[in-house]
Amino acid sequence: MATKEISEFHVISTIEKPDETPRVLLENKKLKKQFEVSGKVLEAQYRIGENFLVLVTEGNPFEEALYVYYFSNSLHLLDSLELSAIYSEGMLRNISFSDSGNITFSFFDNDEQWILKVNSHPKHAFFNNKYPVKRKMSVFHKNWLSLKKS
């Protein structure tokens, strides 16, 4: 699937409560729809085929988390991932995407390389996520996204 960097989403506001993960209210300018997700800083956004991929961080480099959201063209959440480790520094860097549609980036360390793949069809991937990759979806949920350290 073709991957294209876009600028259709923007931050409306952030929602922060003590002892809770920050949340951000995003809006898609073209669709004029708003939605709330975990995170605070909109880092990157892509159109993958007809769908959207959004990368959001908490904005805390001393204990950072990266949230990856995959939405349909009507902004229905298809899949999501979290990349985080307790008490670990992180910063999203060196983002690039290949002709195959894979997105590569560094997060915890500049020398590491993470590969984010968006499948053309959802797949069952039981126990495919290894720490520090986390999913909030059920084990039986079909996954569009896969994230692995290379």
C-alpha positions in Angstrom: 0.0 0.0 0.0 1.2 3.5 -0.8 2.4 5.5 2.2 2.2 9.3 2.1 3.1 11.9 4.7 0.1 14.2 5.4 -0.9 17.2 7.5 -4.7 16.6 7.9 -4.7 16.2 11.6 -4.0 18.9 14.2 -4.1 19.1 18.0 -7.2 20.8 19.4 -6.3 20.4 23.1 -4.5 18.2 25.6 -6.2 16.6 28.7 -4.0 16.0 31.7 -5.1 14.6 35.0 -2.9 13.6 37.9 -1.7 9.9 37.8 -3.3 9.3 34.4 -1.8 9.0 30.9 -2.2 12.3 29.1 -4.8 12.4 26.3 -5.0 14.6 23.2 -8.0 15.8 21.2 -7.2 15.6 17.5 -9.1 16.9 14.5 -9.0 15.8 10.9 -9.3 19.1 9.0 -10.7 17.6 5.8 -13.3 15.3 7.5 -14.0 17.9 10.3 -14.1 15.1 12.8 -12.5 15.1 16.3 -11.4 12.2 18.5 -9.4 11.6 21.7 -6.4 9.3 22.0 -3.7 8.7 24.6 -0.6 10.9 24.2 0.1 14.6 24.1 2.3 15.4 21.1 1.3 14.7 17.5 4.6 13.4 16.0 3.7 12.1 12.5 0.8 11.3 10.3 0.5 9.3 7.2 -2.1 8.2 4.7 -1.7 4.5 3.9 -4.0 3.6 1.0 -7.3 5.1 2.1 -6.6 4.9 5.8 -4.6 6.9 8.3 -1.7 6.2 10.6 -1.0 8.6 13.5 2.0 8.6 15.8 1.6 10.4 19.2 4.0 10.6 22.2 3.4 11.7 25.8 6.0 14.5 25.5 8.1 13.4 28.4 11.5 12.3 27.2 12.4 11.0 30.7 9.7 8.3 30.6 8.3 8.4 27.1 5.7 6.4 25.4 4.8 6.2 21.7 1.3 5.5 20.6 0.5 4.2 17.1 -3.0 4.5 15.8 -4.4 3.1 12.6 -7.8 4.5 11.5 -10.1 3.8 8.6 -10.9 6.7 6.2 -14.0 7.4 8.4 -11.8 7.6 11.5 -12.9 4.3 13.0 -10.0 2.8 15.0 -8.7 -0.3 13.3 -5.7 -1.1 15.4 -3.3 0.5 17.9 0.1 -0.2 19.6 2.1 1.3 22.4 5.9 1.3 22.6 7.1 2.1 26.2 9.2 0.8 29.0 8.8 2.0 32.6 11.5 4.5 33.7 13.0 4.6 30.1 13.9 7.6 28.2 12.6 7.9 24.7 12.4 10.2 21.7 11.0 9.5 18.3 13.8 10.1 15.8 15.0 9.2 12.3 11.5 8.4 10.8 11.5 7.2 7.3 9.3 5.0 5.1 10.1 2.6 2.4 8.5 1.9 -1.0 7.0 -1.3 0.7 5.2 1.0 3.1 7.2 0.1 6.2 8.0 2.9 8.6 11.3 2.8 10.4 12.4 4.9 13.3 14.5 5.1 16.5 13.0 5.5 19.9 14.9 4.5 22.9 18.4 4.7 21.4 19.7 6.3 18.2 21.4 3.0 17.3 18.3 0.9 17.4 15.8 0.6 14.5 12.1 -0.2 14.9 10.1 -1.4 11.9 6.4 -0.6 11.8 4.4 -2.5 9.2 0.8 -2.0 8.2 -0.6 -5.2 6.8 -2.9 -5.0 3.7 -5.3 -7.3 5.6 -5.7 -7.9 9.3 -4.1 -11.0 10.7 -4.3 -13.0 13.9 -0.9 -12.8 15.6 -1.3 -14.5 19.0 1.4 -13.5 21.4 3.3 -11.7 18.7 4.0 -8.6 20.7 7.0 -8.7 22.9 7.9 -6.2 25.6 8.2 -3.2 25.2 5.4 -3.4 22.5 2.0 -3.4 24.1 -1.6 -3.8 22.8 -4.8 -2.9 24.5 -6.9 -4.9 22.0 -8.0 -8.4 22.9 -5.8 -11.4 22.1 -8.4 -12.5 19.5 -8.4 -9.1 17.7 -7.0 -9.3 14.2 -4.0 -7.0 13.9 -3.3 -4.5 11.1 0.0 -3.3 12.7 3.2 -5.1 13.6 6.2 -3.5 15.3 9.5 -5.2 15.7 13.0 -4.2 16.6 15.4 -4.9 13.7 
